[in-house]
Amino acid sequence: MYHRFINPEPRPTMMKIAICDDDQVQRDYLASLVNNWAEHKSDPVVVEKFIDAPSFLFSWSGDKGYDALLLDIQMPGLNGMELARTIRKTDASLAIIFITGFSDYMDEGYDVSALHYLIKPVKEEKLFACLDKVSKKMKTESKTVLIETKGETLRIRQDELICAEAFAHSVEIQAGNQHFVTNLNMVQLEKQLDPVLFFRPHRSYIVGLRYICRFGKNELILDNGFHIPVSRRRYQAANQAFINFFKGGTAR
């Protein structure tokens, strides 16, 4: 029996946060709060500030490595809500925290799976709570799962496990750009997986919530183009798991 490790090292805990606000005073204020949080938690943080939506989009198009976006809604030109919709077309995992002086947009925020709304002036404890959620989610995603395949034991990072499909005597797992077949059954695999990160929308499938691109009534579409069926009796729970994941809650 051999033991092989697929990307065994967890991701760095460095958090990368973008602040997009057309008001320089607000940008600087939010950056100071983020740095205070980082100092309080002893967590390394990189903060990047953007004056408008187009400048963030330009940076984001070449670097999808942001963990959180503090986003003002009311900006000239492309506003924050429109920017969030653009982001969600290709990135379902970025934690979006809206910063606004009004509560009028809360219903729209549901559509883009916003982590939270913070009303100006932003209170330190409110922002700290949001950043705690993002940090917890990042640390959770670095966990691993063990599978046996072809005489080897593999350790795979859970945040790279896209989906699993059950067949008669095996389970096929897609992780990153790699494909594995294991003799584990779905119950055994599911017990190893963090319920914050995964859900079982159908008896034959487990999916990584962060890889869901589109959620329909009868199926999920993943970032890699896979279509995953959703059973009728599991639809509501699957939908809630998807919403909770992007709000920093638990999957079930």
C-alpha positions in Angstrom: 0.0 0.0 0.0 1.4 3.4 -1.0 0.5 6.8 0.4 0.5 9.7 -2.1 -0.5 13.3 -1.3 -2.2 15.5 -3.7 -1.5 19.2 -2.9 -1.2 18.3 0.8 -0.1 21.8 2.0 -3.0 24.0 2.9 -3.4 27.4 1.2 -1.6 30.3 2.8 -3.8 32.0 5.4 -3.0 35.4 4.0 -6.3 37.2 3.3 -6.5 39.5 0.3 -9.2 42.1 0.6 -10.3 44.7 -1.9 -12.1 48.0 -1.1 -14.1 49.6 -3.8 -15.5 53.0 -3.0 -15.5 56.4 -4.8 -15.0 58.3 -1.5 -11.4 58.4 -0.4 -12.3 59.1 3.2 -14.4 55.9 3.2 -11.7 53.9 1.5 -9.1 54.9 4.0 -11.5 54.4 6.9 -12.4 50.9 5.8 -8.8 50.0 5.2 -7.9 51.1 8.8 -10.7 48.9 10.2 -9.4 45.9 8.2 -5.9 46.5 9.4 -7.2 46.8 13.0 -9.0 43.5 12.6 -5.8 41.8 11.2 -3.7 43.1 14.1 -6.3 42.0 16.6 -6.4 38.5 15.0 -2.7 38.3 14.2 -3.8 37.3 10.7 -1.8 38.6 7.7 -3.9 40.7 5.3 -3.3 42.5 2.0 -5.6 45.4 1.4 -6.1 46.9 -2.1 -8.2 50.1 -2.7 -10.1 51.0 -5.8 -11.7 54.3 -6.7 -14.5 52.8 -8.9 -15.9 49.6 -10.4 -14.0 49.6 -13.7 -10.6 49.9 -11.8 -11.5 46.9 -9.7 -12.7 44.9 -12.7 -9.4 45.6 -14.5 -7.4 44.2 -11.6 -9.8 41.3 -10.9 -9.8 40.2 -14.5 -6.1 39.3 -14.1 -6.2 38.2 -10.5 -9.1 36.2 -9.1 -7.2 35.8 -5.8 -9.3 38.2 -3.7 -11.0 36.7 -0.7 -13.4 39.6 0.1 -14.6 42.7 -1.5 -15.9 45.7 0.5 -18.1 47.3 -2.1 -19.9 50.6 -2.0 -23.2 50.4 -3.9 -23.8 54.0 -4.9 -20.9 54.9 -7.2 -21.0 56.9 -10.5 -21.1 54.9 -13.7 -21.1 51.2 -13.0 -22.6 50.9 -9.4 -21.7 48.3 -6.8 -24.7 46.1 -7.5 -24.0 46.0 -11.2 -20.3 45.2 -10.4 -21.5 42.3 -8.1 -23.6 40.8 -10.9 -20.7 41.0 -13.3 -18.5 39.2 -10.7 -21.0 36.5 -10.1 -21.1 35.5 -13.8 -17.7 33.8 -13.3 -16.9 33.9 -9.6 -19.2 32.4 -7.1 -16.8 32.3 -4.2 -15.7 35.9 -3.6 -17.2 37.2 -0.4 -19.0 40.4 -1.2 -19.8 42.8 1.6 -21.9 45.7 0.6 -21.3 49.1 2.1 -24.2 51.5 1.8 -26.1 54.4 3.3 -29.4 52.8 2.5 -31.2 49.5 2.9 -33.0 49.7 -0.5 -30.8 47.2 -2.2 -31.1 44.3 0.2 -33.4 42.2 -1.9 -31.0 42.6 -4.9 -28.1 41.5 -2.7 -29.8 38.1 -2.2 -29.5 37.6 -6.0 -25.7 38.0 -5.9 -25.2 36.0 -2.7 -23.8 39.0 -0.7 -22.2 38.0 2.6 -23.6 41.0 4.4 -24.8 44.6 4.2 -23.1 47.2 6.4 -24.8 50.5 6.8 -22.6 53.7 6.8 -21.1 54.7 9.1 -19.6 51.2 9.3 -19.2 50.0 12.9 -16.0 48.2 13.7 -17.6 45.3 15.4 -19.9 44.7 12.5 -17.1 44.6 10.0 -15.0 42.4 12.3 -17.8 39.9 12.4 -17.9 39.7 8.6 -14.2 39.3 8.3 -14.3 36.6 11.0 -16.7 34.7 8.7 -14.4 35.0 5.7 -11.4 33.9 7.7 -13.3 30.9 9.1 -14.4 29.9 5.6 -10.8 30.1 4.3 -9.5 27.9 7.1 -12.3 25.4 6.7 -11.5 25.1 3.0 -7.9 23.9 3.7 -9.1 20.6 5.2 -8.3 17.3 3.4 -10.0 14.0 2.6 -8.5 10.5 2.3 -9.5 8.1 -0.5 -8.1 4.7 -1.6 -7.6 4.1 -5.3 -5.6 1.5 -7.2 -3.6 0.4 -4.1 -2.8 3.9 -3.0 -4.1 6.2 -0.3 -4.5 9.7 -1.5 -5.0 12.9 0.5 -6.9 15.5 -1.4 -7.7 19.0 -0.3 -11.4 19.4 0.2 -11.5 22.8 -1.4 -10.3 21.1 -4.7 -12.9 18.4 -4.7 -15.4 19.5 -7.3 -17.9 16.6 -7.3 -18.4 12.9 -6.8 -20.6 10.5 -8.6 -21.7 7.0 -7.3 -21.8 4.0 -9.6 -22.6 0.3 -8.8 -19.4 -0.6 -7.0 -17.3 2.6 -7.0 -17.4 6.4 -6.7 -15.8 8.7 -9.2 -14.2 11.9 -7.9 -13.3 15.0 -9.8 -10.7 17.1 -7.9 -9.1 20.0 -9.8 -8.1 18.7 -13.2 -7.7 15.1 -11.9 -10.1 12.2 -11.9 -10.1 9.4 -9.3 -12.1 6.1 -8.9 -12.4 4.8 -5.3 -14.2 1.8 -3.8 -15.5 4.1 -1.0 -19.3 4.4 -1.0 -21.1 7.7 -0.9 -21.9 7.5 2.9 -18.2 6.8 3.7 -17.0 9.7 1.6 -19.7 12.1 2.8 -18.7 11.4 6.5 -15.2 12.7 5.7 -16.4 15.9 4.0 -17.1 19.2 5.7 -20.8 20.0 5.6 -19.9 23.7 5.2 -18.3 22.9 1.8 -20.4 20.1 0.3 -24.0 19.0 -0.2 -25.7 15.9 -1.7 -28.4 17.2 -4.1 -29.1 13.7 -5.3 -28.4 10.2 -3.9 -25.7 9.6 -6.6 -23.9 12.9 -6.3 -22.0 15.1 -3.9 -21.0 18.6 -5.0 -18.6 21.2 -3.8 -20.7 24.3 -3.1 -18.0 26.7 -4.2 -18.0 25.2 -7.7 -21.7 25.8 -8.4 -22.0 28.3 -11.2 -25.8 28.1 -11.8 -28.6 26.7 -9.7 -31.8 25.5 -11.5 -34.9 23.8 -10.4 -33.8 20.4 -11.7 -30.0 20.6 -11.9 -26.8 22.4 -10.9 -24.3 23.6 -13.4 -20.7 23.6 -12.2 -17.8 25.9 -13.2 -16.4 23.1 -15.3 -19.6 22.7 -17.2 -20.8 19.5 -15.4 -24.6 19.2 -15.0 -25.6 17.6 -11.7 -29.2 16.5 -11.1 -31.2 17.8 -8.1 -33.8 15.5 -6.8 -37.2 17.1 -6.1 -37.2 16.3 -2.4 -33.7 17.7 -1.9 -34.1 20.9 -3.9 -35.0 23.3 -1.0 -32.2 22.0 1.2 -29.7 22.2 -1.7 -30.8 25.8 -2.5 -30.5 26.8 1.2 -27.1 25.1 1.4 -25.9 27.1 -1.6 -27.2 30.4 -0.1 -25.7 29.7 3.3 -22.3 28.8 1.9 -21.9 32.2 0.2 -23.2 34.0 3.3 -20.6 32.3 5.5 -23.1 29.9 7.2 -23.3 26.1 7.2 -24.4 23.9 4.4 -27.0 22.0 6.4 
